[in-house]
Amino acid sequence: MSAGSMRPDDAAAIPFERLNEASVALLDPLFEPLAEAEPQRTAARLGDAIMHCAQVADSLGLRSLNYLATLMVPYLQREAGGDGWPGTRDRIEGWIGRIIAFCAGHASPEEATLLVNDLHSWPSFPEVPEQFVNLIAARLRQDCALVAELVAELASAPPMASVARDELEMLLEAVEGLEAEVIGPLAGIGLPPPPAALGAVSDLVDLCRERLGNLAGAMRYVGLAPAADLLEPCRESLAAWRDAPASASPEAPELLHGLTQALAAFLRDPAGPALMALEGACTDARWPVRGEGVGAQARAALLGLEVVGSRRIEAPSGQLDADDVSLELAPDADASVLGHLLPELAALSAGFSEQIDRLVAAAASAQGRSWPSAEKVGEDACEEVPEEVPEEVAEPLAEARRIAHTLKGAANTVGIRGIALLTHRLEDLLQLLGERSGTPDAATRNALTEAADCLAEMADAVAGLGEGPADALGVCRSLGAHIDALLSAGAPPDRPEEAQPLPGLQSESSGPSQQAGPSSSLEPPSTLPDAWESEPSAPSPESAASAPAPAPAPAPAQVGELLRVPASLLDRILDLAGEAGILLARVQEQVDQLGEVRQAFRTDSDRLRVLAGELEGLVDIRGVSLSGRRPGSDFDPLELDDFNELHTVSRRIAEAGADARVLDHQLDRQGADLAEAVGQLERVQTDLREAVMQSRLVPVRSVLPRLQRVARQAARMAGKTVELTVAGEDTAVDARLLQGLLEPIGHLLRNAIDHGIEPAAERERAGKAAAGRVSLRFGRDGRRLIVHCTDDGRGLDLDAIRARAQEAGLIDPAAAPGPEALARLVLEPGFSTRRQATQLSGRGIGLDVVQRAVRALRGEIELAAADGAGLEVRIEVPEGMVAIPVVLVRTPSHVLALSIRGVERILPADGAVRDDAGALRFVGAHGLVPAVRLDELLGLPEGFFAREAEAARLSGRQHAAAAPDPGAGEVAMLVRGLDGSRVAVLSPPPGQTRNVVVRPLPPWLPSTSAVEGATVLGDGAVATVLDLPALVAPGASLAASRFPEQQIQRLPVCLVADDSVSVRRSLQLFLEDLGFEVDSAADGVDALALAARRVPALAIVDLEMPRMNGVELCRALRADPRTREVPVLMITSRSSERHRALAREAGVDVFLTKPYGEDELASEIRRCLVGRTALG
């Protein structure tokens, strides 16, 4: 007997029915709209369903399905990624048909073993050891006997005498699909087929056989087992045609077409004529295997079937307790199943809330067509009931019921009892509403709205995004009461006469789509729990009649295949993209340095070319006198050039210079190609980073259901009517940032509704609309997200705030703070003007929570209030790690990255002047504008950067300016401030412009809007990223924290003069290891120039050098008062006493001869620095 023939109240039948439900549910993933387009998703859902079915079977002691699941689930995951998925899907469908028959008790032991024995014939199915196959087959036979015993025990249960219309429609769709997808193509080929089509026909016939088997299993499940038995001989005939397609009768397509037509007619109306036609089509003599028809008892059962609108709904029975609404996951829930289902719970609950909003709005607009209450059910009331449910109500009602059914299945799969119970009752109530005529009344709409909110809170709690609902039991009991009323009295529960419809909650969009829906309307329910004690006011019939019609549901966006990726993986990819950006910056720095080296190489090559030319000229002039005439030569030197070795060397030097020029040109081309490649790499890396950032972005509309729920619940608790509008819902925000803003925005909504919006009577006396208005507006300013929350309520009660603040000791009684200062007091911890706590406020945890949450996100909050005109709260928070263009400013002590946002022009600072009052101004194209130095904005002492640059210049550092004027090279950045005014920021000369990845500062650092974050440059330096418009804003300067002027730590400088490049380089490395800065020169002339630039602490010179030797250099140093006391070490290969005396006379302190040891040199250097010593 079928599962559908069991008694619902039979305790033994309940587990068996659950097994049948789980087995039939295996077909759901295969027939979803995107099943073919998204094979990986289909395989994942099918694997979850197989695991769930195995768990249910295991609860009945049927262990074999567990074994099959361990084989099938990995196979599905592998096949979903390949090209053979369509064939795999067809084989899986037939395999599921056998599972359904096995679970329903319609499979013999031999047929049951085919579930494992046939797997070896599937393409690419992994090899299973024979002993394992035999073990599973034996267990299948054993479980088949257990199922047969269970069916025998339940055989005495009275058969179900009804079948649901929606179940018949589902079966009819399967028959129509069989005709269109299998029998039609088969008839097009014809039977018997031509030799070339034998394989294709064999496959089609086998597919037809499998589809008929699936259909027969489903018919047995819904209680049409006798009709399903008629199909078995047809399936045997198809098996014969499959094995020998050439022997198939030409009449086979006609037989199959007649069978599907008879099946379709029977499923449309399972009455006598249709049953007889189906029996005749199945017992046609032309079938190779002819059936015997149904028996008299089975025919009587089929003819006595009652077709009902849907499955039978029974009144809820039994008392509910906390365990029934528990949100704990089942302890044995599979982790992979949870990974797929938990993310879907939030999306499905949001979709359910959206459909309920549409349903409520549509029902509210259909005034005068509501169902009568229970006490009005009678002769007069029937005249008010229309003939059918309006289309604008039927569509969202059916969609909401579908989502509730899906949610119920998902919750049962992972064992979430609370969601399963709530969605089960919602599905029952929505089904009853769909079977009724007219539209739901206010009490029913209220119950659906509360249930949708409860469901959304449950989904958030399970996903770890919030707490569970406080009154889930009450919501479930309320739904049960409505189901009872509809089943027993034919009407919803009693409601007060003044109860009015509850409009839905929608949003207005001002985003790119430019589509606006009707504003949300939040009304108190007609019947509230005693704890709320609200007195709702009913809107006028005129306003109700003019309520807007619901907006049509937006068409789904066309998107590609979706892939679920963990957020942690996206974070890791984003981090890697940031690291790649840092490495790319280093490559750019190295390319720039390579360009500088190439330029130096070109300069040296040009100098070598000039020197080679001079040498060649000298050799040509002096060559004649040096060479003379060769003995025995018949030519005069003027008649024939006579080259010696000096000529050869000079020519080789000239040729080497020419070769160097050729290499320089090649290097120049390769350097340009490298720079272009790095530029392309930078663009690709930027696109990669932006793509990763986009993957983390979600539209604001994704959290609108939660915000709408918060506002709706706050309005219900406060007993007020409120309209919520949302603008900028298409704004894309980082998912983590958006989640962090949900709680503070929820507090703002509750505060606006409880504190700001007045009761309807008070609003009408003030000339306002009875319904309050709260609006949210999302936008972006650069890389900062801006959220505005405004209401049209009474605004801030400044007198009450002042009194409360004085009472709490926050302000002095004699003080007279302004409106802005008083408004910011509401952000203080524990501050509340409510004397008595309610469910919404008065506990001192209101706007203080908002401020703390916003500060934790490194954001700012501002309040703007007008007496009697509402309150506007502005939240501004920086987005996460992003890339922005900056201009680099380097000083000896600071590395700054100035965002180019708001920078209009960068000009020389020559136009900086002081006015009569001594204030700094800048004269430019826009006239006289205020000017300020960057170091002052940063809280550094006035002129810090200029004095630092001058000190660095005198010490010879690379950051020093070439000109002696400390202000030389300074620039004026013309910045447009946040208020639109212009300010000239005088800054040290800027460097290159870069796109840098901005990383947020740690939360323990003080937050300021002027500091965007930090970035790591290509050379490894960490630069502070500054936002100039925020930095020049009034009150935003960092000057509050003054820093003491630091002394620049200088290393001792050693002057090295030697004409050998290798000696200079080796000495430089050695001296740098000792802690010196090294100035090196190739001769005495260059050494004197370096000594004039900065006085060395020590000089190491060679004796023999071009232009000026070491002795002449030492005399020059001793003649200059600035360098007279500088110790001089002379290192030379000349070791005679004559050379020593010459060095002593010139003033050399230490005379070392080559070779020398590094320890000896280090010792002499140490002695020289401690005090001048006698010549060694």
Secondary structure, 3 states (H helix, E strand, C coil): CCHHHCCCCCCCHHHHHHHHHHHHHHHHHHHCCCCCCCHHHHHHHHHHHHHHHHHHHHHCCCCHHHHHHHHHHHHHHHHHCCCCHHHHHHHHHHHHHHHHHHHHCCCCHHHHHHHHHHHHHCCCCCCCCHHHHHHHHHHHHHHHHHHHHHHHHCCCCCCCCEEEHHHHHHHHHHHHHHHHHHHHHHHHHCCCCCHHHHHHHHHHHHHHHHHHHHHHHHHHHCCCHHHHHCHHHHHHHHHHHHHCHHHCCCCHHHHHHHHHHHHHHHHHCCCHHHHHHHHHHHCCCCCCCCCCCCCHHHHHHHHCCEEECCCCCCCCCCCCCHHHHCCCCCCCCCHHHHHHHHHHHHHHHHHHHHHHHHHHHHHHHCCCCECCCHHHCCHHHHCCCCCCCCHHHHHHHHHHHHHHHHHHHHHHHHCCHHHHHHHHHHHHHHHHHHHCCCECCHHHHHHHHHHHHHHHHHHHHHCCCCCCCCCHHHHHHHHHHHHHHHHHCCCCCCCCCCCCCCCCCCCECCCCCCCECCCCCECCCCCCCCCCCCCCCCCCHHHHHCCCCCCCCCCCCCCCCCCCCCHHHHHHHHHHHHHHHHHHHHHHHHHHHHHHHHHHHHHHHHHHHHHHHHHHHHHHHHHHHHHCCCCCCCCCCCCCCCCCHHHHHHHHHHHHHHHHHHHHHHHHHHHHHHHHHHHHHHHHHHHHHHHHHHHHEEEHHHHHHHHHHHHHHHHHHHCCCEEEEEECCCCEEEHHHHHHHHHHHHHHHHHHHHHHCCCHHHHHHCCCCCCEEEEEEEEEECCEEEEEEEECCCCCCHHHHHHHHHHCCCCCCCCCCCHHHHHHHHHCCCCCCCCCCCCCCCCCCCHHHHHHHHHHCCCEEEEEECCCCCEEEEEEEECCCEEEEEEEEECCCCEEEEECCCEEEEEEHHHEEECCCCCEEEEECCEEEEEEEHHHHCCCCCCHHHHHHHHHHHCCCCCCCCCCCCCCCCEEEEEECCCCCEEEEEECCCCCEEEEEEECCCCCCCCCCCEEEEEECCCCCEEEEEEHHHHCCCCCCHHHCCCCCCCCCCCCEEEEECCCHHHHHHHHHHHHHCCCEEEEECCHHHHHHHHHHCCCCEEEEECCCCCCCHHHHHHHHHHCCCCCCCCEEEEECCCCHHHHHHHHHHCCCEEEECCCCHHHHHHHHHHHHHCCCCCC
